[in-house]
Amino acid sequence: MLTTTVCAALSAAGLAVAFLTAWRRRFVVATRIAAVSLLPVGLAMAGLVGLGGKIVRAVGSWAADLVLKPTVWAGFAVLAAAVVLYVVASFASRRSSGAPAGRQPAAPEAGAPQQVGSGAKEKGKPSAAGGEDFSDIEEILKKHGI
């Protein structure tokens, strides 16, 4: 009841300021002030002021429990262990498959011709790690003097 009265008083004061601003023929500013001044009474009538108070009390109670209760710290430890296990499992799956998680190596298309000698040595140089051959890129760079 008291919060509704305070909100109504704030809205009334804001509407008075909006009226005085409109009296000076600054109608756009007066309209904005009136819109903002109607917020407190609207929030009180919708019950959001009481809800905000309950949220603040709940957060305060949780913060006090965070400091004072060891079970809350144990809960954070369990959450941290879950995150660590998830990351380790993801890392292990990537290492065991040899490819990024969720991606399989691309298979050649059915109609595409196979490259001959892509895994073999070219010009006396061994192929790069992972089966990739960069000799054509090296030739292009040498051609441009890079």
Backbone hydrogen bonds in HBPLUS format (Angstrom, degrees):
<---DONOR---> <-ACCEPTOR-->    atom                        ^
c    i                          cat <-CA-CA->   ^        H-A-AA   ^      H-
h    n   atom  resd res      DA  || num        DHA   H-A  angle D-A-AA Bond
n    s   type  num  typ     dist DA aas  dist angle  dist       angle   num
A0005-THR N   A0001-MET O   3.14 MM   4  6.41 153.0  2.21 143.6 150.5     1
A0006-VAL N   A0002-LEU O   2.96 MM   4  6.23 160.2  2.00 152.2 157.3     2
A0007-CYS N   A0003-THR O   2.91 MM   4  6.05 161.0  1.94 146.6 152.0     3
A0008-ALA N   A0004-THR O   2.91 MM   4  6.07 153.6  1.98 143.8 151.1     4
A0009-ALA N   A0005-THR O   2.93 MM   4  6.16 154.5  2.00 147.2 154.0     5
A0010-LEU N   A0006-VAL O   2.94 MM   4  6.21 156.1  1.99 149.4 155.9     6
A0011-SER N   A0007-CYS O   2.98 MM   4  6.19 156.9  2.04 145.6 151.9     7
A0012-ALA N   A0008-ALA O   2.90 MM   4  6.10 155.1  1.96 145.8 152.9     8
A0013-ALA N   A0009-ALA O   2.95 MM   4  6.15 160.3  1.99 148.5 153.5     9
A0014-GLY N   A0010-LEU O   2.96 MM   4  6.16 158.0  2.01 145.5 151.8    10
A0015-LEU N   A0011-SER O   2.88 MM   4  6.10 153.5  1.95 148.3 155.4    11
A0016-ALA N   A0012-ALA O   2.97 MM   4  6.19 146.1  2.08 144.0 153.1    12
A0017-VAL N   A0013-ALA O   3.05 MM   4  6.37 154.9  2.12 147.3 153.5    13
A0018-ALA N   A0014-GLY O   2.94 MM   4  6.20 152.1  2.02 143.1 151.4    14
A0019-PHE N   A0015-LEU O   2.86 MM   4  6.07 149.0  1.96 141.2 149.4    15
A0020-LEU N   A0016-ALA O   2.99 MM   4  6.29 159.1  2.04 148.5 153.5    16
A0021-THR N   A0017-VAL O   2.96 MM   4  6.16 150.2  2.05 145.2 153.7    17
A0022-ALA N   A0018-ALA O   2.90 MM   4  6.13 151.6  1.98 144.9 152.6    18
A0023-TRP N   A0019-PHE O   2.92 MM   4  6.16 140.4  2.08 142.4 153.7    19
A0024-ARG N   A0021-THR O   3.18 MM   3  5.30 135.6  2.39  96.8 108.2    20
A0026-ARG N   A0021-THR O   3.33 MM   5  5.85 159.6  2.38 146.5 148.3    21
A0025-ARG N   A0022-ALA O   2.93 MM   3  4.94 154.1  2.00 108.6 111.7    22
A0030-ALA N   A0026-ARG O   2.98 MM   4  6.14 155.3  2.04 147.7 155.7    23
A0031-THR N   A0027-PHE O   2.90 MM   4  6.02 149.7  1.99 142.9 150.2    24
A0032-ARG N   A0028-VAL O   3.11 MM   4  6.41 155.7  2.17 145.6 151.6    25
A0033-ILE N   A0029-VAL O   2.96 MM   4  6.23 159.9  2.00 151.9 157.3    26
A0034-ALA N   A0030-ALA O   2.94 MM   4  6.11 156.9  1.99 145.4 151.8    27
A0035-ALA N   A0031-THR O   2.97 MM   4  6.19 152.0  2.05 144.6 152.2    28
A0036-VAL N   A0032-ARG O   3.05 MM   4  6.32 161.4  2.08 151.4 155.4    29
A0037-SER N   A0033-ILE O   2.86 MM   4  6.00 152.6  1.93 147.1 155.6    30
A0038-LEU N   A0034-ALA O   3.15 MM   4  6.27 130.5  2.41 140.2 149.9    31
A0039-LEU N   A0036-VAL O   3.21 MM   3  5.49 155.4  2.28 106.3 113.5    32
A0042-GLY N   A0038-LEU O   3.12 MM   4  6.18 152.7  2.19 148.8 157.2    33
A0043-LEU N   A0039-LEU O   2.86 MM   4  5.99 161.4  1.89 161.1 165.0    34
A0044-ALA N   A0040-PRO O   3.01 MM   4  6.19 155.1  2.07 144.9 151.9    35
A0045-MET N   A0041-VAL O   2.93 MM   4  6.06 158.9  1.97 144.1 149.9    36
A0046-ALA N   A0042-GLY O   3.02 MM   4  6.13 147.0  2.13 142.5 151.0    37
A0048-LEU N   A0043-LEU O   3.01 MM   5  5.23 135.1  2.21 158.7 160.2    38
A0047-GLY N   A0044-ALA O   3.22 MM   3  5.16 147.4  2.33  97.0 106.6    39
A0051-LEU N   A0047-GLY O   3.28 MM   4  6.48 153.6  2.35 138.1 145.7    40
A0052-GLY N   A0048-LEU O   2.91 MM   4  5.99 152.5  1.98 137.5 144.5    41
A0053-GLY N   A0049-VAL O   3.05 MM   4  6.36 150.5  2.14 143.9 151.7    42
A0054-LYS N   A0050-GLY O   3.00 MM   4  6.31 152.5  2.07 146.2 153.4    43
A0055-ILE N   A0051-LEU O   2.96 MM   4  6.23 154.3  2.03 149.2 156.2    44
A0056-VAL N   A0052-GLY O   2.98 MM   4  6.21 160.2  2.02 148.7 153.6    45
A0057-ARG N   A0053-GLY O   2.98 MM   4  6.20 159.7  2.03 147.1 152.6    46
A0058-ALA N   A0054-LYS O   2.90 MM   4  6.08 156.4  1.96 146.0 152.8    47
A0059-VAL N   A0055-ILE O   2.92 MM   4  6.13 162.1  1.95 153.4 157.8    48
A0060-GLY N   A0056-VAL O   2.96 MM   4  6.10 157.4  2.01 146.2 152.8    49
A0061-SER N   A0057-ARG O   2.90 MM   4  6.09 155.2  1.97 147.3 153.9    50
A0062-TRP N   A0058-ALA O   2.95 MM   4  6.14 158.9  1.99 147.5 153.2    51
A0063-ALA N   A0059-VAL O   2.90 MM   4  6.10 156.9  1.95 147.0 153.5    52
A0064-ALA N   A0060-GLY O   2.98 MM   4  6.21 153.3  2.05 144.8 151.7    53
A0065-ASP N   A0061-SER O   2.95 MM   4  6.19 154.9  2.02 146.3 153.5    54
A0066-LEU N   A0062-TRP O   2.82 MM   4  6.04 144.3  1.95 144.8 155.5    55
A0067-VAL N   A0063-ALA O   3.24 MM   4  6.51 148.2  2.34 142.1 148.2    56
A0068-LEU N   A0064-ALA O   3.02 MM   4  6.15 159.1  2.06 147.9 154.2    57
A0069-LYS N   A0065-ASP O   2.82 MM   4  5.23 158.7  1.87 144.1 145.8    58
A0074-ALA N   A0070-PRO O   2.91 MM   4  6.21 152.0  1.99 147.5 156.0    59
A0075-GLY N   A0071-THR O   2.90 MM   4  6.13 144.4  2.03 138.1 147.5    60
A0076-PHE N   A0072-VAL O   3.08 MM   4  6.47 150.2  2.17 145.5 152.6    61
A0077-ALA N   A0073-TRP O   2.97 MM   4  6.27 147.7  2.08 143.2 152.7    62
A0078-VAL N   A0074-ALA O   2.93 MM   4  6.24 151.2  2.01 147.9 155.1    63
A0079-LEU N   A0075-GLY O   3.01 MM   4  6.29 156.8  2.06 146.1 152.4    64
A0080-ALA N   A0076-PHE O   2.90 MM   4  6.12 156.1  1.96 146.4 152.8    65
A0081-ALA N   A0077-ALA O   2.93 MM   4  6.16 154.4  1.99 145.5 152.4    66
A0082-ALA N   A0078-VAL O   2.99 MM   4  6.25 152.3  2.07 146.6 153.9    67
A0083-VAL N   A0079-LEU O   3.08 MM   4  6.39 155.3  2.15 147.7 153.7    68
A0084-VAL N   A0080-ALA O   2.96 MM   4  6.21 162.3  1.99 151.9 156.8    69
A0085-LEU N   A0081-ALA O   2.93 MM   4  6.11 164.7  1.95 151.3 155.2    70
A0086-TYR N   A0082-ALA O   3.04 MM   4  6.21 154.5  2.11 144.5 151.3    71
A0087-VAL N   A0083-VAL O   3.01 MM   4  6.25 160.8  2.04 152.4 157.0    72
A0088-VAL N   A0084-VAL O   2.92 MM   4  6.12 163.0  1.94 154.8 159.7    73
A0089-ALA N   A0085-LEU O   2.96 MM   4  6.08 160.7  1.99 146.7 151.9    74
A0090-SER N   A0086-TYR O   3.01 MM   4  6.19 154.5  2.07 145.2 152.2    75
A0091-PHE N   A0087-VAL O   2.91 MM   4  6.12 160.6  1.94 150.5 155.8    76
A0092-ALA N   A0088-VAL O   2.86 MM   4  6.03 159.7  1.90 151.0 156.8    77
A0093-SER N   A0089-ALA O   2.98 MM   4  6.13 153.3  2.06 144.0 150.7    78
A0094-ARG N   A0090-SER O   3.14 MM   4  6.37 150.0  2.23 144.2 151.8    79
A0095-ARG N   A0091-PHE O   3.04 MM   4  6.30 156.7  2.10 148.9 155.2    80
A0096-SER N   A0092-ALA O   2.97 MM   4  6.09 154.6  2.04 147.0 153.7    81
A0097-SER N   A0093-SER O   3.21 MM   4  6.18 149.5  2.30 137.9 144.5    82
A0098-GLY N   A0094-ARG O   3.04 MM   4  5.94 139.3  2.21 139.2 149.3    83
A0103-ARG N   A0100-PRO O   3.02 MM   3  5.56 158.7  2.07 138.9 139.7    84
A0112-ALA N   A0109-GLU O   3.38 MM   3  5.21 147.4  2.49  95.4 104.5    85
A0120-ALA N   A0117-GLY O   3.34 MM   3  4.96 145.8  2.47  90.2  99.8    86
A0125-LYS N   A0122-GLU O   3.11 MM   3  5.66 166.4  2.13 118.2 122.5    87
A0128-ALA N   A0132-GLU O   3.03 MM   4  5.35 128.3  2.31 158.7 169.5    88
A0138-GLU N   A0134-PHE O   2.97 MM   4  6.25 155.4  2.03 151.1 158.4    89
A0139-GLU N   A0135-SER O   2.93 MM   4  6.19 154.4  2.00 149.0 155.3    90
A0140-ILE N   A0136-ASP O   3.14 MM   4  6.35 155.1  2.21 141.4 147.1    91
A0141-LEU N   A0137-ILE O   3.00 MM   4  6.26 161.8  2.03 150.6 155.4    92
A0142-LYS N   A0138-GLU O   2.90 MM   4  6.09 156.5  1.95 150.1 156.6    93
A0143-LYS N   A0139-GLU O   2.90 MM   4  6.04 150.6  1.99 142.9 151.3    94
A0144-HIS N   A0140-ILE O   3.13 MM   4  6.43 144.9  2.26 144.3 152.4    95
A0146-ILE N   A0141-LEU O   2.79 MM   5  5.07 167.1  1.81 156.3 151.8    96
A0145-GLY N   A0142-LYS O   3.07 MM   3  4.87 152.6  2.14  96.9 105.3    97
